[in-house]
Amino acid sequence: MGRTKTVGPAGRFGPRYGSTIRKKVKMIEVKMRAPVRCPRCRTPGSLK
């Protein structure tokens, strides 16, 4: 799976859509899945 090193989770798109779009998708998805802190008690975790 060498095609996922640069674009990470956007590697599922393969050669489609161009590298710039896939890099932007990677940035969005990495931020979206990052652990966040609870606004009430400030413990790290994932909001569901």
ZIQUICOR-V374559 format. One record per backbone hydrogen bond with DSSP energy under -0.5 kcal/mol. NH is the residue of the N-H (numbers start at 1). CO is the residue of the C=O. E is the energy in kcal/mol with one decimal. If there is no record, write none. Layout:
nh=NH co=CO e=E
nh=NH co=CO e=E
This chain:
nh=4 co=1 e=-1.1
nh=5 co=2 e=-1.0
nh=7 co=3 e=-0.5
nh=8 co=4 e=-1.6
nh=10 co=7 e=-2.2
nh=11 co=8 e=-2.0
nh=12 co=9 e=-1.0
nh=13 co=10 e=-1.8
nh=14 co=11 e=-1.6
nh=16 co=13 e=-1.7
nh=18 co=15 e=-0.6
nh=22 co=18 e=-1.7
nh=23 co=19 e=-2.3
nh=24 co=20 e=-2.0
nh=25 co=21 e=-2.3
nh=26 co=22 e=-2.1
nh=27 co=23 e=-2.1
nh=28 co=24 e=-2.1
nh=29 co=25 e=-2.7
nh=30 co=26 e=-2.6
nh=31 co=27 e=-1.9
nh=32 co=28 e=-2.3
nh=33 co=29 e=-2.0
nh=34 co=30 e=-0.6
nh=34 co=31 e=-0.7
nh=36 co=45 e=-2.5
nh=38 co=43 e=-2.1
nh=42 co=38 e=-1.9
nh=45 co=36 e=-2.3
